[in-house]
Amino acid sequence: MSKLLVKPQAPDAEGRIHEVTPQSAGWEHVGFAVHRLADGQILSRETGNREHCLVLLSGKVSASAGAEDFGVIGGRSSPFEPDPWSLYVPAGSNWTVTAQGPCEFAICSAPGKAGARPARVIGPADVGALTRGEGSNTRHVRNILPETEAADGLLVVEVITPSGCWSSYPPHKHDQDRLPAESLLEETYYHRLNPPQGFGFQRVYTDDRSLDETMAFEDGDVVLVPKGYHPVGAPHGYELYYLNVMAGPKRVWKFHNDPVHEWMLKAWRP
């Protein structure tokens, strides 16, 4: 199995099914974890030298960060529903969540500066929603923590790709620090499928093909993108959700399209 494809584990005592660290991924910035908690289960973390963004994938939690109590957040029954709730917590702080019924949430993290900004809830009204592409390249985007919103390094976005469509397509990459043309960002994809017995495909490749891997992922898998282009396909009959986490030396999302396939962007324009 590819080292870029990470399968979920059985929940541990803290409900953890995924834990991607910079050390395990072999990079410097992005951390990613997923926890599934039972009703009443409590999870707490110190953020240390990293900022955290907790994304409620399903269910509700009561949440606090530092000395502030944010009450109950969340509410959707699956990540395929709209209106995500999230909690941003800066470096040098801490947070606690208590499950209000069964819930699933992701912990997205990147290096941060202690006390740079207060913790805050990112509610549905704070999330920018848009549709990109057309035809079989249509996907629906929910910008949870884009570069226009305050953070040190994290960029967090949800994407729904309809059945039979492609996403992160035409293929693009962001693996060189050469702004304004391109930024350097590591990235994780947390994939969910509806119905859950489905599968999808993701290719990660570089121009020189020193990296060229095509993976069949299943519901709950994580794909690591350390570099290269990384298109995703959702087969007919299966709706695809993925949660993207990106971070790098500069908090700018500037991608470079594969020039071999860029022609189709011009073909779509009137």
N, C-alpha and C positions, 0 to 999 in steps of 0.2 A: 504494500500500500504506500502511496505517496506520503512523504513527510509533510507535505502541505495540507493534507486532509486529516482533520482531527475528529475522532469519533467521541460521542458523549459516553461518560461512564455512569455506572449506577450511582444514584445520589448517596453522598456520604452523610455523616452525622449533621452537617450543616446544609444539606440539600444541594451540595455542589455537584454539577454534572460536567462542567467545563472549567478549566483554569489554564489560560494561555498567559505566560509571563514573557518579558523580554528575553529572559534566560532560556526558556524552553523553545521560543520561536527563533532564537539566534539573531535578534535585532536589538534596538535601543529604546524604543518609545512605547509602543502599544501594549497594553495589558487588557485582557478580556476574560470574564468569568460569567457563568450562568448558574443560578441557584433556583431550586424548586422547594418551596417551604410548605409545610402543613399548617393548618389553622392554628394560630397562637404561637407558632415557632418564631424565635427572635434571632436576628443576626446583627452583629455589630462589627465595625471595622475602624481602625485608625488609618487615616489617609497617608500619613508620613510625608514623604517628599513627592507624592503624586496627587493629582486632582482626580476625582471620581465623578462619573455621571451614571446614575442608576436608572435604567430604563425598565419600566413595568411592562412586561410582555403580556401578562394576563393576571387577573385578580387585583386585590387591593392590599395595601399595607398602611399602618400608621408609621410615620417617619419623623425622625428628629436628626438634627445635625448641629454639632457644637452645643450651644445653650438654647437653640431654637426648636420649638415643637411645631411641625408643619401639619399635624393632624393626619387624616386619612387621604391618601392619593391613590390613583388607579381606578379600575372599574371595568375595563374591557375584558371579554371572556377569552379572547385569543388575539395574537398579534395581527391577524388578518382584518380585524376591526379597526376603524379609524380612531382618532383622538388619543394618542399615547400620552402618558404621564411620565415625567422623569424628575430626578432630584440631582442637582449639581452641588458637589461639595468640594471646596478648595483643598489644596495641600495644607498640611499642618493642622488638620481638624479631625473630626470623627463623626460617625453616623450610626444610627440604630434603626432597624425596621422590625415591625411585628406584623406577621401575616394576619390579615382579616379574612380568613378562609384560605383555601389552597391558592398559591400564587407562584408565578415564575418571573424572575427579573434578571437583567444583565448588569454587570458591573464593568463599565468601560473606564480605562485609566490611562494616564500619560504623565510624564514629569511636569511638576508645577511649582509655583512659588507660594510659600506659606503666607496666609493672610492677604493674598492678592485681591480677593473680593469675597463678599459674603456668600454663604450657601443660599440656594434658591430653588424653588419648585419651577419646573418647566411644564406648564399645563397645555391642554389642547389649543387654547387661544394663542399660545406663544409659538406654535409649530407651523411653519410655512409649508403648505401643501401645493404641489404642482404636478402636471403630467408632462413627460418628455417623450419625444419620438412620435411615430405614427405607424399604423398598420401592425405588422408583426414585430415592430421594435418599440411598442408602447410600454411604458412603465410609469407607476404612480409613486411620487417621491414625498416623504415627510421629513423636513429638515428640523431635527431636534436641537442640534447644537452646531449651526453653521458658522463660518468664519465671521459673519456679521454680528454674532452674539458673543458676549465676553467669556473667555476661557484662556488658559495659558497655551495649551497644545492640542486639546481634543477637538475632533470633528466627528459628529455622530449623526447618522441619517438612516431612516427606514425606507425600504423600497418594496412595492408590490409589483410583481411581474405577472401579467395575466397568462393563462394557459396558452401554450403555443407561441409565446413571444420570447424575444431576446432582451438582455439587459447588460449594462456596462458595455454597450455596443453602439456604433462600431467600436472595435477594441481600442482602449486607451491605456496609457500608463502614466505614472507620476513617480519616477525613480531616480531623477537627477535634480540636483539643486542648481538650477540655471534659470532662475527668475529673470525677466518676466515670462519666459517661454514655457517653463515647466518647474514644478516643485517636487521635493523629495518627501514622500509620505508612505509609511508602512500601512498595511490595511488588513483587517479581518472581515470575513463574511460569516455571519451566523445564519444558516439556512433553515427555513421551515417550509413544509409543503402541505397543501390542502387539496384532497385528502392526504393524510399523513403517510400512507403506504407508497407514495410516489417517489420519484427521483428526479434529479436534474443534472446538468453538465456544466462544468467550468474548466476553461483552459487558461493556464498561466504560462506565458512564453515571452522570450526576449527577441530582439531583432536578429541576433546572431544564433539563436536557438540553443545557446548554452543552457538555458532553462526552457523546457517545452514539455509540460505535463497537462494531460486532460483527465479530469476526475469525474466520476459519477458519484454525486453526493446524495445522501438521504436526509430525511427529516431529522433535524437536530445536529447536523454536522457543522463543523467550522472549517473554512478554507483560509489558509494564510497566503497573503500576497506580499512577499518581501520585495519583489521587483517585477517588472514586465507588464505586458498587457494581460487582461483578465476578464474576458467576456463570459456571460452566463446565459444558459438556455433552459427554458421551462417547457417540458414536453406537453403535447396535447393532453388535456384532461386534468392537469395539475397546476394549480395556482401556486406561485412562489413568493415567499416573503424572505427578505434578508435584512439583517441589521449590520450596517457598516460602521466600523470604528477606524479612524485614521489619525495619525500623528507623525510629526517629523521635526526637523530642526527649525522650520518656520511654519507658522499656522496659516498656510495659504494652500488652497486646492486649485492647482493649475495643471491640467493634464495635457498630454500629447497624444494625438490620435495616430494609430498605425497608418502611415501614408498609403499603404497598399489598399486600404479599405475606406479611406477618407472620401473617395468619390461619391459615395452614397449620400453623404451629408449635402453635397451640392445638388444631387438629383432630387432630394426632398424639398429643396427650397423653391418657391414659386418664381 
